[in-house]
Amino acid sequence: MTSQTQENTPDKHNLEAQAARKVTLIGALVNALNGILKILVGFWANSHALVADGIHSFSDLFSDILVLGASHFGRQKADSDHPYGHDRYETLATLILGAILIAVAGALIWDSISRLLTPGAIVIPGAIALVVAVASVLSKEWIYHYTLRIARKINSKLLEANAWHHRTDSLSSIVVFVAVGGALLGFPWLDQVAAILVGLMVARIGVKLIWDSLKELVDTALPEEETHKIRTAAQSIPGVRDVHHLRTRTMGSRSLLDIHLQVAPHVSVSEGHEIGVWVARHLRDEFEHISDVTFHIDPEDDAETDNPDPDTMLPLRPDVQTLLNQRWEGDPWYEKPHQSTLHYLELHIDVDLFYRVDQLPIEEVEQLEVRLKERAADLPWLRAVRVWVGV
């Protein structure tokens, strides 16, 4: 039995999208001002490192545009074409952002190395570059902490990646400050070395973003420690005997689960399903990142038999009923009105027959069980026959 439960909270999605949009717009404004100021002052003060840092700021601005688009489309609720939601838009945007960062880093490093190897290409920068670098550090550190706080509040990997992108701009500005100061003290080559270091820092972040996005796109499971916590939480629900075939994957900021729950073999279908519903609800309450749980109810551990050999598969009710009727017809007590339940356990079938007390005398129960079992002894899958009499 399989049931799928999904969190459907459009209001929550709207609030998260609004929060992401607000912090990203503020970050975009900071990046635009920083980028313009760094490039203008960098050219005027002959600081190649500051110009490189300004290009880095504009790459942050472009990433903000990507985040705005991805947050808008990625946090829309599921529809018929995207039943699992649109979170992979965020993943795709993060992948593109990582590629852009690597491209920008490569251009900065190449240009700086060329200047280092070209005699007379290095010029001592002006002192005003120091002031701009300090202003950049202060503004980018503020927007980094602000963005990271919102990202963790709404559990957005893309927004968190953008926050770290702000942090790299802050760190690169520190490198620029040290380099410009060193150049003013008589080491002009430090400005170019700083530009190379900034490029390497940017490239490292780009590689990490691409790697994390690729892991998500190929449905990499959650960390083992997190999976263990999920398994333990599921087993804490009354009625769950064991958990197996637990599979996890992520989509943007959300996690999706497929889980097999073993319950007592003779509980009703409805009780088993209700146990699964409680597990799904408990997991979503316990782990905010879990939004979708697909559960399968098992009467026994089928970890080794979930995909059995077709030759060993047991017959379904229509065939079972036909084969049993062929062997049991003519028995006067069996042919009385009754209901039957089949239990598929340990590669065998147990058959329960239910009669009303006015249809079958109590004293006939044991003899009927023995007689029916003997007459169907040639059926290798039949393990037990039980007769029940009630009001």
Residue, then its C-alpha position, 0 to 999 in steps of 0.5 A: m500500500t502506497s500513499q503520498t502526502q504533500e505539504n500544500t502551504p501557498d501562504k508560506h511559499n509567498l512569504e518566503a518568496q517575498a523575504a527572498r526578493k526583499v533581501t536580494l533587491i537590497g543586496a543588488l543595490v549594494n552590489a551595484l553601488n560597490g561595483i560602480l565605485k570600485i571600477l571608477v576609482g580603480f581606473w582613476a587610482n591605477s589599481h588593477a586589484l580594485v577594478a577586479d574587485g569591482i568586476h567581482s561585485f558586478s558578478d554578485l549583481f548578476s547573481d542577484i538577478l538570477v536569485l530573483g528569477a529563481s526564487h520567483f519561479g522556484r517557490q511557486k506551488a506544485d502544478s500538474d506539469h510539476p507535481y513535485g514543485h519548481d525547486r529545481y529552478e533554484t538548482l539550475a540557477t545555482l549551477i549557472l551562477g557557479a559557472i559564471l563565477i569560474a568564468v569571471a575568475g579565469a578572466l581576472i587571473w589571466d589578465s593579472i598574470s599577463r600584467l605581471l609578465t609584461p615589463g612596465a605594465i604595473v603602476i602604483p595605485g592611489a591611496i583612495a583605493l584603500v578607502v573604497a576597499v574599506a567601504s566595500v568590506l563594511s557594506k558586504e559584511w553587513i549584506y552577507h550576515y543579513t542575507l544568510r539570516i534570511a536564507r536560514k530562516i526560509n531554508s534556501k540553499l540558493l539564497e545561502a549561496n548568494a550570501w557566501h557570494h557576498r562574503t567572497d566580495s568582502l574577503s576579496s576587498i580585504v585582500v585588495f586593501v592589503a595589496v594596495g597598502g603594500a603597493l604604496l609601501g613599495f611593492p607594486w606587484l602586490d596589486q596584481v598578486a591580490a587580483i590573482l588571489v581574488g580570482l582563485m577565491v571566486a573560482r573556489i566558490g564557483v566550483k563548490l556551487i556547481w558540485d552541490s548543484l550536480k549532487e542535487l540533480v543526480d538525486t544524491a541522498l541526504p547525509e547518513e547522520e540525517t537519514h539515521k535521525i529520520r529513521t529513528a523518528a519514523q520508528s518512534i510512531p506506535g505501530v511501526r515495527d521497522v523501517h527499511h528501503l528509506r530513500t531520500r533526495t533533495m529539490g532546492s530547499r526541500s527533501l523528499l522521502d520514500i519509506h517502507l514501514q513494517v507493521a503488524p502482519h494482521v492489522s487492517v489496511s486502513e490501520g496500516h495506512e493511518i500509521g503511515v499518515w502519522v509517520a509522514r506528519h511526524l517527519r514533516d513536523e520534526f524536520e522542516h526541510i521534509s515536504d513530501v513523504t511517500f510511504h509503503i506499508d509492509p506486513e513483514d520485512d520485504a527488503e530482500t523480496d520487494n522485487p521477487d523472481p516472477d516464478t516465486m510470486l504468489p497468486l492473487r485473490p481471484d486465482v486463490q479463490t478459484l483453486l480453493n473452491q475447486r478443492w473445497e466445494g461440496d463441503p456443507w460447512y464451507e459453502k455456508p455464507h462467509q467472508s475470507t481474508l488472505h495474509y501474504l506472509e513469508l512467501h506463503i498464504d494464510v486463509d482466514l474464514f469468518y462465519r456468523v454463529d448462526q451459520l457454523p456451530i462452534e464445535e465444527v470449527e476445529q474439524l473444518e479447519v483440519r478438513l479444509k487444510e487436508r483437501a488443499a494440501d497439494l497447494p504449495w503456497l497454502r500455509a494455514v487455514r483458520v476458521w472464525v465464528g462471531v456474532 
